[in-house]
Amino acid sequence: METLNSDELFALKDFCERYRCIFFTEKESAINKVLFGCDYQIWPLAIHFPNLSILNKLMKEYGLRLENIAFLSDELTSLKNARNLMIFLIHVNKSLLDYDEIGGFCPDLICSSLSICRNQLKNNTCMYYGEKKVKSLDTNTGGKLIDLVFTDKHYHRAFHVISAGRYFGVNHYLHGIHAFSNAIIINKKIGSKLYQKFDNLFASIFSKEIFCFQTYGDLDVKFDGICSVPDKPRKKRKFKNIVHQVSDNLNIDDLSSNFLCVRDFDDQKSKNSFDRYLNGKDAFKYDGVIEGRNIALIDDIITTGATISECVNELYKAGAGNVVCFVLAYNQFDCAYIGNNEPFLEIKNKLRFNAKTLYPFFAGNKSYDVVVENIINGLNHEISSLSFDYDLINEPF
């Protein structure tokens, strides 16, 4: 608190004016000093914060709902502990985060300062671009991109991995209601009516990512080549149409036909770091020379990062000047909801998309917005109906 500059202090005071702010802290005197005259509360720092007892207290005392509650912290561990609570999670961190720190858990909003966070919330531009675009299909939609650094310990190299959102797998409680995750999977399911139906939409998302990085990124780079992570031998090139469209949109050379996967390899998920390195080593080959060219490398989902890392290494071996990776989503660790999971299990595998409009809906022609709203209403009722001894709020739930 004592190190806040004038902009950050103004933002913090503005938070207190716009929202009901509660600080969970042991530094009561420091907060009272910098926020003198502001309207806020200080609650004791709960050992296992946040938990259902605190949400229940917020709902009963202030009439709040889950969708009205945001948890902001500069500590990722505290945010990770809240990922099963269905509240909005905000991480404020001044430095660029490493993928190893945050790859398996990405909060709902990442900001480098309190002032940027305030502006994002104030302007309602805090949803990730890809997640918002697939959900709304609005061609003019805004949204956030995520920029992380992947540090490759085997090749002693670091590179940017830009994402338009998150992927929640089938064992994550949010998978059933997350349109972006379902669109990514169904788009590459051969035989489905929606196979490659999202190619145009995904191409526009990748184009936005690359354009924004060229324009606003911390590297002074203009891309003159683009390729995708190669598909395994005998597999159909799932990114062929997407790369071609992005190439046309941004006037970047399509180099994918020269970048090949020359041998098959096992899935990387269950392997440790060294085994992943051995599994993918020398699996890719760039047939040609790209001396000094800046390459945009695209893929749909990044999980361990081992495959992308091998591709980056091969492109640098072929002479690339800079390689930046662009993905649709970061894969999120599996997670169950902290309370009754039945509402999420009931709609599992029931999210659909209209084959013509691509609008999401649920089986039985049920409205996407109505079903999600009903689930959230049920969760609010469940939590607000619980009983707790608030004298024990510091005790783990």
C-alpha positions in Angstrom: 0.0 0.0 0.0 2.8 2.4 0.9 4.4 2.0 -2.6 1.3 3.0 -4.6 1.9 5.9 -7.1 -0.6 8.7 -7.5 -2.4 7.0 -10.4 -2.8 3.8 -8.5 -3.9 5.6 -5.4 -6.5 7.5 -7.4 -7.7 4.2 -8.9 -8.0 2.6 -5.5 -10.0 5.5 -4.2 -12.2 5.3 -7.3 -12.8 1.6 -6.6 -14.1 2.6 -3.2 -16.5 5.1 -4.7 -17.8 2.8 -7.4 -18.0 -0.5 -5.6 -18.5 -1.9 -2.1 -14.8 -2.7 -1.2 -13.8 -5.1 1.5 -10.1 -5.6 2.2 -8.9 -9.0 3.6 -5.7 -8.0 5.1 -3.4 -7.8 8.1 -2.3 -4.3 7.2 -5.3 -2.3 8.5 -3.3 0.8 9.5 -1.7 1.1 6.0 -5.1 0.9 4.3 -6.6 3.4 6.8 -3.7 5.8 6.1 -4.0 5.9 2.2 -7.8 5.6 2.1 -8.7 8.1 4.8 -12.2 9.4 4.1 -13.2 6.6 1.7 -16.0 4.1 2.3 -14.6 0.6 2.7 -14.4 -2.3 5.2 -11.6 -4.4 6.5 -12.2 -8.1 7.3 -9.7 -10.4 9.0 -7.5 -12.3 6.6 -9.1 -15.8 6.4 -6.6 -18.6 6.2 -8.6 -20.4 3.5 -10.1 -17.3 1.8 -12.2 -17.2 -0.2 -14.8 -19.8 0.8 -18.5 -20.4 0.8 -18.9 -18.9 4.3 -17.6 -15.5 3.1 -19.8 -15.6 0.0 -22.8 -16.4 2.1 -22.0 -13.5 4.4 -21.7 -11.1 1.5 -25.0 -12.2 0.0 -26.9 -12.0 3.3 -25.4 -8.7 4.6 -25.3 -6.8 1.3 -27.8 -8.5 -0.9 -25.1 -9.5 -3.5 -25.2 -12.3 -6.0 -22.3 -14.3 -7.4 -22.3 -12.3 -10.6 -21.9 -9.1 -8.4 -18.8 -10.3 -6.6 -15.2 -9.9 -7.8 -12.0 -11.0 -6.0 -8.9 -9.0 -6.8 -5.5 -10.0 -5.7 -1.8 -9.8 -6.6 -1.3 -13.4 -5.3 -2.1 -16.1 -7.8 -2.4 -18.7 -5.0 -5.3 -17.0 -3.4 -7.0 -16.6 -6.8 -6.4 -20.3 -7.6 -8.1 -21.2 -4.3 -11.2 -19.3 -5.6 -11.5 -20.9 -9.0 -14.2 -23.3 -7.9 -16.5 -20.5 -6.6 -18.0 -19.1 -9.8 -17.0 -15.5 -9.0 -15.0 -13.0 -11.1 -11.3 -13.3 -10.5 -8.8 -10.5 -11.1 -5.1 -10.7 -11.0 -3.0 -7.5 -10.8 0.7 -8.0 -11.6 3.1 -5.4 -12.9 5.4 -7.9 -14.6 4.8 -10.1 -17.6 3.7 -13.5 -16.3 5.4 -16.8 -17.2 3.2 -19.6 -18.7 4.5 -21.9 -15.9 3.0 -19.6 -13.3 -0.4 -19.3 -14.8 -0.9 -21.6 -17.7 -3.2 -24.1 -16.0 -5.2 -21.4 -14.2 -5.9 -18.1 -15.9 -8.1 -15.6 -14.0 -11.0 -13.8 -15.6 -8.9 -10.6 -15.9 -5.2 -9.9 -15.8 -4.0 -6.3 -15.5 -0.6 -4.7 -15.0 -2.0 -2.0 -12.7 -5.0 -1.0 -10.6 -5.7 2.0 -13.0 -5.9 -0.3 -16.0 -8.1 -2.7 -14.1 -10.5 0.2 -13.2 -10.7 1.3 -16.8 -11.4 -2.3 -18.0 -14.2 -2.7 -15.5 -15.6 0.8 -16.1 -15.7 0.3 -19.9 -16.9 -3.3 -19.7 -14.0 -4.5 -21.8 -12.8 -7.1 -19.4 -13.9 -10.3 -21.1 -11.4 -12.3 -23.2 -11.7 -11.5 -26.9 -12.2 -15.1 -28.2 -14.6 -16.1 -25.5 -16.7 -13.0 -26.0 -16.7 -13.2 -29.8 -17.9 -16.9 -30.0 -20.6 -16.2 -27.4 -21.9 -13.0 -29.0 -20.8 -13.4 -32.7 -20.5 -9.6 -32.8 -18.2 -8.6 -35.6 -17.3 -5.4 -33.7 -16.8 -6.9 -30.3 -13.9 -5.8 -28.1 -12.1 -7.8 -25.5 -8.9 -8.7 -23.8 -6.0 -10.8 -25.1 -3.6 -12.6 -22.8 0.2 -12.2 -23.2 2.4 -14.7 -21.4 6.0 -15.7 -21.7 7.0 -19.3 -22.2 10.4 -20.1 -20.9 11.9 -23.2 -22.6 14.4 -24.7 -20.1 15.8 -27.2 -22.6 16.6 -24.8 -25.4 17.3 -21.9 -23.0 14.9 -19.6 -24.9 11.8 -17.5 -24.0 9.0 -16.5 -26.3 5.6 -14.9 -26.2 2.4 -16.9 -26.3 -0.6 -14.8 -27.0 -4.1 -16.2 -26.3 -7.7 -15.0 -27.0 -9.1 -16.9 -24.1 -9.2 -20.1 -22.1 -10.2 -23.7 -22.8 -12.1 -25.6 -20.1 -11.8 -29.4 -20.7 -14.7 -31.9 -20.2 -13.7 -32.5 -16.6 -13.9 -28.8 -15.7 -17.3 -27.7 -14.2 -17.4 -24.7 -16.6 -17.0 -26.8 -19.8 -20.7 -27.4 -20.3 -21.6 -23.7 -20.4 -18.4 -22.4 -22.1 -19.2 -21.8 -25.7 -15.6 -21.0 -26.7 -14.3 -24.3 -25.4 -17.0 -26.3 -27.2 -16.5 -24.4 -30.4 -12.8 -25.2 -30.5 -13.5 -28.9 -30.1 -16.5 -29.2 -32.5 -14.6 -27.3 -35.2 -12.0 -30.0 -35.6 -14.3 -33.0 -35.2 -14.3 -34.7 -38.6 -17.8 -35.9 -39.5 -19.6 -33.3 -37.5 -22.0 -30.9 -39.2 -19.9 -28.1 -37.6 -16.6 -29.4 -38.8 -14.5 -26.3 -39.8 -17.6 -24.1 -39.6 -15.8 -21.8 -37.2 -12.8 -21.4 -39.5 -13.8 -17.9 -40.6 -14.5 -16.8 -37.0 -11.2 -18.3 -35.7 -9.3 -16.7 -38.6 -10.7 -13.3 -37.5 -9.6 -14.0 -33.9 -6.1 -14.9 -35.0 -5.9 -11.8 -37.2 -6.9 -9.6 -34.3 -4.3 -11.2 -32.0 -1.5 -10.8 -34.6 -2.5 -7.2 -35.5 -2.7 -6.1 -31.9 0.7 -7.7 -31.1 2.3 -5.9 -34.0 0.7 -2.6 -33.0 0.8 -2.6 -29.2 3.2 -5.5 -28.2 6.5 -4.9 -26.4 8.5 -6.3 -29.4 9.0 -3.9 -32.3 8.2 -6.6 -34.9 6.2 -6.9 -38.1 5.4 -10.4 -39.2 6.3 -11.5 -42.7 5.5 -15.2 -42.4 2.8 -17.3 -40.8 2.4 -21.0 -40.2 0.6 -23.4 -37.9 1.8 -26.2 -35.7 2.0 -29.1 -38.2 -0.5 -31.9 -37.9 0.9 -35.4 -37.3 1.6 -37.6 -40.4 -1.5 -38.8 -42.2 -3.7 -36.2 -40.4 -5.7 -33.7 -42.3 -4.4 -30.1 -42.0 -6.9 -28.6 -39.7 -5.5 -25.1 -39.9 -5.1 -24.9 -43.7 -8.1 -22.6 -44.3 -7.5 -20.5 -41.2 -3.9 -19.8 -42.0 -4.8 -18.9 -45.6 -7.4 -16.4 -44.4 -5.1 -14.8 -41.9 -2.4 -14.6 -44.5 -4.7 -12.7 -46.8 -6.1 -10.5 -44.0 -2.7 -9.3 -42.9 -0.7 -9.7 -46.1 1.7 -12.2 -44.5 3.3 -15.1 -46.4 1.7 -18.5 -45.7 4.7 -20.8 -45.0 2.7 -23.8 -43.7 3.3 -26.0 -46.7 7.0 -26.0 -45.8 6.6 -26.8 -42.1 6.0 -30.5 -41.5 5.6 -33.1 -38.7 8.0 -35.8 -39.8 7.2 -38.5 -37.3 4.3 -39.4 -35.0 4.6 -39.0 -31.2 2.6 -39.7 -28.1 0.3 -37.3 -26.3 2.2 -35.0 -24.0 -0.2 -34.5 -21.1 0.8 -37.4 -18.8 4.5 -36.9 -19.2 7.0 -35.0 -17.1 9.0 -32.1 -18.5 12.0 -34.1 -19.7 9.9 -36.9 -21.2 7.8 -34.3 -23.1 11.0 -32.9 -24.5 12.2 -36.3 -25.6 8.8 -37.2 -27.0 8.6 -34.3 -29.3 12.3 -33.8 -30.1 13.1 -33.7 -33.8 9.4 -34.3 -34.7 9.2 -31.2 -36.8 11.1 -30.0 -39.9 11.0 -26.7 -41.8 11.9 -27.4 -45.4 13.6 -24.2 -46.5 15.3 -21.1 -45.2 13.5 -18.2 -43.5 16.6 -16.2 -42.7 15.7 -13.2 -40.5 11.9 -13.4 -41.1 9.5 -12.8 -38.2 7.1 -15.7 -37.9 3.6 -15.9 -36.4 3.1 -19.5 -35.3 -0.6 -20.5 -34.5 -2.3 -23.4 -32.7 -5.7 -23.9 -31.1 -4.9 -24.9 -27.5 -1.7 -24.8 -25.5 -1.4 -27.3 -22.6 2.1 -28.2 -21.6 3.7 -26.0 -24.3 6.1 -28.8 -25.2 4.9 -29.2 -28.8 4.9 -25.5 -29.5 8.3 -25.2 -28.0 9.7 -27.8 -30.4 8.1 -25.9 -33.3 9.6 -22.6 -32.2 13.0 -24.3 -31.9 12.8 -25.7 -35.4 11.8 -22.3 -36.9 14.8 -20.6 -35.2 17.0 -23.4 -36.6 15.7 -22.5 -40.0 16.8 -18.9 -39.5 13.8 -17.1 -38.1 14.4 -13.6 -36.7 11.6 -13.7 -34.2 8.9 -16.3 -33.5 5.7 -15.4 -31.6 3.0 -17.9 -30.8 -0.7 -17.2 -31.1 -3.3 -19.6 -29.7 -7.0 -19.6 -29.3 -6.9 -20.7 -25.7 -4.8 -21.7 -22.7 -5.9 -25.1 -21.3 -7.2 -24.9 -17.7 -6.7 -27.5 -15.0 -9.7 -29.7 -14.3 -11.8 -28.3 -11.5 -15.1 -29.2 -9.8 -17.5 -26.6 -8.4 -17.3 -26.3 -4.6 -21.0 -26.8 -4.0 -23.6 -28.9 -5.7 -22.3 -30.0 -9.1 -25.6 -31.4 -10.3 -26.6 -28.3 -12.3 -23.4 -28.5 -14.3 -23.7 -32.3 -14.8 -27.2 -32.0 -16.1 -26.1 -29.8 -19.0 -22.9 -31.7 -19.7 -22.5 -32.5 -23.5 -25.7 -30.6 -24.2 -24.3 -27.4 -25.6 -25.0 -27.1 -29.4 -24.4 -24.5 -32.1 -26.7 -23.6 -35.0 -25.0 -24.9 -38.1 -26.0 -21.7 -40.1 -25.7 -18.9 -37.6 -23.2 -20.6 -35.1 -25.3 -19.2 -32.2 -25.0 -21.4 -29.1 -28.0 -23.2 -27.6 -28.8 -26.2 -25.5 -30.3 -29.5 -26.5 -34.1 -29.3 -26.8 -33.7 -25.9 -28.5 -33.3 -24.2 -25.1 -31.9 -20.6 -25.1 -28.2 -20.4 -24.1 -28.7 -17.3 -22.0 -31.8 -18.7 -20.2 -30.1 -22.0 -19.3 -27.0 -20.2 -18.0 -29.1 -17.7 -16.1 -31.1 -20.5 -14.5 -27.9 -22.3 -13.4 -26.5 -19.1 -11.8 -29.9 -18.4 -10.1 -29.7 -21.9 -8.6 -26.2 -21.4 -7.3 -27.1 -18.1 -5.7 -30.1 -19.7 -4.0 -27.9 -22.6 -2.8 -25.2 -20.4 -1.3 -27.5 -17.8 0.3 -29.5 -20.6 2.0 -26.5 -22.0 3.8 -25.9 -21.4 7.5 -22.6 -20.5 9.1 -21.2 -19.3 12.4 -19.5 -16.1 11.3 -17.4 -16.0 14.5 -15.5 -18.9 12.8 -15.0 -17.0 9.5 -11.3 -17.5 9.8 -11.7 -21.2 10.1 -11.5 -23.3 6.9 -14.9 -24.3 5.4 
